[in-house]
Amino acid sequence: PNLYVAEFTNHKIRKIQISSSTVSTLAGPAPGSNDSGDVNGTGNVARFKNPVALATDGTNLYVADWDNHRIRKVVLSSGEVSSLAGDG
């Protein structure tokens, strides 16, 4: 199983593989960068601005993107991010 973490000030969604303790960026700026924004895309192309809370249905991760005033969806298998609700 995996654990997903919203990194508020780094504007990233992180994936932790529990069995190996491996940490990777599922969506958000590349490692070493903390660029924020409101950009849909896959993996490191996507941008968040202070993601704060997560929920999952097992296939997708739903992110409360605090300063973008949006609910975002991340497809767990691909890291593809899209906006579901909110006014930006």
N, CA, C and O of each residue as an XYZ file, in Angstrom:
352
protein
N       0.821     -1.210      0.000
C       0.000      0.000      0.000
C       0.858      1.264      0.000
O       2.042      1.236      0.335
N       0.236      2.348     -0.378
C       0.917      3.640     -0.439
C       0.238      4.632      0.491
O      -0.946      4.510      0.807
N       1.007      5.604      0.914
C       0.509      6.709      1.717
C       0.704      7.968      0.884
O       1.768      8.170      0.299
N      -0.322      8.814      0.828
C      -0.235     10.059      0.064
C      -0.260     11.235      1.023
O      -1.012     11.246      1.997
N       0.578     12.230      0.731
C       0.747     13.375      1.619
C       0.643     14.655      0.799
O       1.242     14.763     -0.271
N      -0.119     15.624      1.303
C      -0.167     16.952      0.701
C       0.906     17.800      1.377
O       0.843     18.039      2.583
N       1.883     18.251      0.608
C       2.925     19.131      1.138
C       2.483     20.572      0.901
O       2.642     21.118     -0.190
N       1.929     21.165      1.938
C       1.289     22.477      1.864
C       2.220     23.544      1.283
O       1.881     24.156      0.270
N       3.359     23.779      1.886
C       4.221     24.881      1.435
C       5.111     24.517      0.255
O       5.695     25.403     -0.369
N       5.225     23.229     -0.065
C       5.998     22.820     -1.243
C       5.111     22.608     -2.463
O       5.612     22.350     -3.557
N       3.780     22.717     -2.279
C       2.819     22.671     -3.390
C       2.880     21.354     -4.163
O       2.781     21.343     -5.390
N       3.046     20.229     -3.426
C       3.202     18.921     -4.055
C       2.288     17.895     -3.418
O       1.845     18.052     -2.280
N       2.015     16.848     -4.166
C       1.378     15.652     -3.633
C       2.442     14.567     -3.689
O       2.962     14.233     -4.753
N       2.754     14.024     -2.514
C       3.825     13.037     -2.416
C       3.243     11.643     -2.218
O       2.181     11.477     -1.618
N       3.951     10.652     -2.728
C       3.573      9.243     -2.601
C       4.677      8.537     -1.817
O       5.853      8.628     -2.168
N       4.293      7.842     -0.769
C       5.243      7.076      0.026
C       4.888      5.595     -0.120
O       3.798      5.173      0.268
N       5.795      4.822     -0.672
C       5.610      3.377     -0.748
C       6.002      2.817      0.615
O       7.176      2.816      0.985
N       5.024      2.350      1.340
C       5.247      1.950      2.724
C       6.246      0.803      2.833
O       7.085      0.811      3.734
N       6.181     -0.173      1.948
C       7.059     -1.340      2.049
C       8.538     -0.998      1.906
O       9.386     -1.649      2.516
N       8.852      0.013      1.107
C      10.255      0.373      0.866
C      10.637      1.728      1.439
O      11.807      2.106      1.392
N       9.669      2.468      1.981
C       9.883      3.834      2.483
C      10.367      4.789      1.392
O      11.023      5.790      1.681
N      10.041      4.474      0.140
C      10.424      5.324     -0.979
C       9.430      6.473     -1.117
O       8.218      6.256     -1.137
N       9.948      7.693     -1.212
C       9.126      8.886     -1.353
C       9.328      9.449     -2.755
O      10.461      9.609     -3.209
N       8.219      9.750     -3.440
C       8.285     10.350     -4.766
C       7.203     11.412     -4.893
O       6.268     11.461     -4.095
N       7.341     12.257     -5.899
C       6.339     13.274     -6.177
C       5.341     12.698     -7.177
O       5.702     12.370     -8.308
N       4.081     12.579     -6.750
C       3.025     12.103     -7.643
C       2.590     13.226     -8.572
O       2.397     13.008     -9.768
N       2.435     14.419     -8.028
C       2.012     15.574     -8.826
C       2.510     16.847     -8.151
O       2.573     16.937     -6.925
N       2.854     17.799     -8.956
C       3.384     19.065     -8.458
C       4.785     19.283     -8.991
O       5.310     18.451     -9.732
N       5.395     20.404     -8.616
C       6.700     20.749     -9.183
C       7.762     19.694     -8.906
O       7.687     18.951     -7.927
N       8.739     19.650     -9.781
C       9.826     18.680     -9.679
C      10.597     18.862     -8.374
O      10.605     19.951     -7.798
N      11.244     17.793     -7.910
C      12.072     17.910     -6.710
C      13.070     19.065     -6.847
O      13.667     19.264     -7.905
N      13.236     19.808     -5.774
C      14.124     20.959     -5.790
C      13.430     22.253     -6.169
O      14.020     23.329     -6.072
N      12.187     22.157     -6.597
C      11.402     23.338     -6.958
C      10.149     23.368     -6.093
O       9.618     22.319     -5.729
N       9.682     24.549     -5.767
C       8.411     24.648     -5.057
C       7.516     25.691     -5.715
O       6.810     26.439     -5.037
N       7.554     25.731     -7.060
C       6.708     26.656     -7.815
C       5.243     26.314     -7.600
O       4.837     25.159     -7.730
N       4.460     27.324     -7.272
C       3.027     27.117     -7.098
C       2.288     27.611     -8.339
O       2.872     28.262     -9.205
N       1.006     27.294     -8.412
C       0.195     27.751     -9.532
C      -1.117     27.012     -9.584
O      -1.486     26.303     -8.647
N      -1.814     27.181    -10.680
C      -3.099     26.531    -10.906
C      -3.064     25.945    -12.308
O      -3.666     26.483    -13.237
N      -2.344     24.829    -12.446
C      -2.118     24.229    -13.754
C      -2.516     22.763    -13.710
O      -2.046     22.017    -12.851
N      -3.375     22.344    -14.625
C      -3.694     20.933    -14.799
C      -2.624     20.316    -15.692
O      -2.042     20.995    -16.537
N      -2.372     19.046    -15.501
C      -1.366     18.348    -16.287
C      -0.972     17.081    -15.572
O      -1.595     16.698    -14.582
N       0.050     16.435    -16.063
C       0.490     15.167    -15.494
C       1.818     15.333    -14.767
O       2.746     15.966    -15.271
N       1.891     14.750    -13.570
C       3.137     14.715    -12.814
C       3.688     16.088    -12.491
O       3.012     16.910    -11.873
N       4.931     16.335    -12.916
C       5.630     17.576    -12.582
C       5.126     18.797    -13.346
O       5.529     19.920    -13.042
N       4.259     18.600    -14.325
C       3.668     19.730    -15.056
C       2.590     20.405    -14.203
O       2.419     21.623    -14.259
N       1.876     19.616    -13.424
C       0.770     20.131    -12.605
C       1.287     21.083    -11.525
O       2.409     20.948    -11.037
N       0.438     22.047    -11.169
C       0.779     22.994    -10.113
C      -0.398     23.127     -9.154
O      -1.559     23.150     -9.561
N      -0.065     23.213     -7.873
C      -1.015     23.463     -6.794
C      -0.548     24.710     -6.060
O       0.589     25.151     -6.227
N      -1.425     25.269     -5.255
C      -1.030     26.368     -4.372
C      -1.561     26.042     -2.984
O      -2.709     26.333     -2.648
N      -0.702     25.438     -2.200
C      -0.985     25.044     -0.825
C      -2.072     23.973     -0.726
O      -3.146     24.224     -0.180
N      -1.789     22.768     -1.261
C      -2.740     21.658     -1.078
C      -2.816     21.304      0.398
O      -1.792     21.242      1.078
N      -4.031     21.071      0.896
C      -4.180     20.946      2.343
C      -4.828     19.649      2.811
O      -4.568     19.215      3.933
N      -5.653     19.024      1.999
C      -6.363     17.825      2.444
C      -6.540     16.864      1.281
O      -6.630     17.277      0.125
N      -6.589     15.563      1.604
C      -6.705     14.523      0.589
C      -7.809     13.543      0.948
O      -8.103     13.310      2.121
N      -8.411     12.977     -0.086
C      -9.353     11.868      0.062
C      -9.165     10.990     -1.170
O      -8.701     11.462     -2.208
N      -9.524      9.717     -1.057
C      -9.368      8.830     -2.208
C     -10.560      7.899     -2.339
O     -11.242      7.583     -1.364
N     -10.792      7.466     -3.578
C     -11.787      6.426     -3.836
C     -11.094      5.149     -4.285
O     -11.751      4.209     -4.733
N      -9.770      5.109     -4.167
C      -8.982      3.954     -4.558
C      -8.410      4.056     -5.953
O      -7.417      3.397     -6.262
N      -9.011      4.863     -6.796
C      -8.545      5.076     -8.163
C      -8.015      6.491     -8.344
O      -7.049      6.722     -9.071
N      -8.663      7.431     -7.670
C      -8.307      8.848     -7.758
C      -8.039      9.402     -6.369
O      -8.532      8.894     -5.361
N      -7.247     10.453     -6.354
C      -6.994     11.195     -5.133
C      -7.649     12.558     -5.322
O      -7.486     13.181     -6.371
N      -8.382     13.023     -4.326
C      -9.046     14.323     -4.395
C      -8.325     15.270     -3.453
O      -8.091     14.948     -2.288
N      -7.975     16.441     -3.969
C      -7.119     17.379     -3.253
C      -7.856     18.695     -3.036
O      -8.406     19.273     -3.973
N      -7.862     19.159     -1.791
C      -8.342     20.512     -1.502
C      -7.160     21.444     -1.743
O      -6.217     21.480     -0.953
N      -7.218     22.196     -2.836
C      -6.145     23.110     -3.237
C      -6.465     24.486     -2.654
O      -7.122     25.308     -3.292
N      -5.999     24.715     -1.457
C      -6.388     25.817     -0.577
C      -6.392     27.183     -1.252
O      -7.449     27.805     -1.357
N      -5.257     27.658     -1.706
C      -5.175     29.030     -2.218
C      -5.619     29.170     -3.674
O      -5.697     30.285     -4.191
N      -5.907     28.058     -4.333
C      -6.531     28.121     -5.654
C      -8.050     27.998     -5.552
O      -8.760     28.154     -6.546
N      -8.547     27.716     -4.336
C      -9.994     27.606     -4.108
C     -10.629     26.576     -5.045
O     -11.671     26.822     -5.653
N      -9.968     25.412     -5.142
C     -10.438     24.364     -6.040
C     -10.352     22.991     -5.373
O      -9.584     22.779     -4.435
N     -11.158     22.077     -5.883
C     -10.996     20.660     -5.605
C     -10.384     20.069     -6.857
O     -10.920     20.222     -7.955
N      -9.257     19.393     -6.688
C      -8.541     18.828     -7.827
C      -8.580     17.307     -7.742
O      -8.651     16.743     -6.650
N      -8.534     16.655     -8.881
C      -8.501     15.199     -8.954
C      -7.155     14.776     -9.518
O      -6.691     15.318    -10.521
N      -6.530     13.793     -8.858
C      -5.283     13.209     -9.343
C      -5.547     11.731     -9.609
O      -5.943     11.000     -8.702
N      -5.333     11.294    -10.826
C      -5.470      9.880    -11.169
C      -4.240      9.162    -10.611
O      -3.112      9.460    -11.004
N      -4.460      8.222     -9.702
C      -3.343      7.576     -9.019
C      -2.419      6.820     -9.959
O      -1.211      6.792     -9.727
N      -2.939      6.213    -10.999
C      -2.111      5.410    -11.902
C      -1.195      6.246    -12.799
O      -0.159      5.759    -13.253
N      -1.571      7.499    -13.056
C      -0.816      8.309    -14.012
C      -0.297      9.634    -13.462
O       0.621     10.220    -14.036
N      -0.873     10.116    -12.357
C      -0.498     11.437    -11.841
C      -1.158     12.582    -12.598
O      -0.768     13.739    -12.434
N      -2.158     12.272    -13.430
C      -2.850     13.316    -14.194
C      -3.752     14.113    -13.263
O      -4.556     13.542    -12.526
N      -3.613     15.444    -13.301
C      -4.361     16.352    -12.434
C      -5.372     17.131    -13.261
O      -5.060     17.625    -14.344
N      -6.598     17.234    -12.730
C      -7.634     18.069    -13.348
C      -8.411     18.763    -12.254
O      -8.441     18.302    -11.113
N      -9.039     19.869    -12.601
C      -9.864     20.623    -11.650
C     -11.294     20.110    -11.711
O     -11.857     19.955    -12.795
N     -11.885     19.845    -10.542
C     -13.261     19.367    -10.479
C     -14.251     20.462    -10.101
O     -15.347     20.537    -10.656
N     -13.863     21.301     -9.166
C     -14.783     22.321     -8.677
C     -13.991     23.498     -8.126
O     -12.829     23.359     -7.744
N     -14.637     24.654     -8.093
C     -14.030     25.847     -7.522
C     -13.897     26.936     -8.548
O     -13.988     26.708     -9.754
N     -13.679     28.131     -8.036
C     -13.665     29.309     -8.913
C     -12.272     29.832     -9.204
O     -12.114     30.798     -9.951
N     -11.259     29.205     -8.621
C      -9.890     29.667     -8.880
C      -9.716     31.014     -8.349
O      -8.633     31.588     -8.462
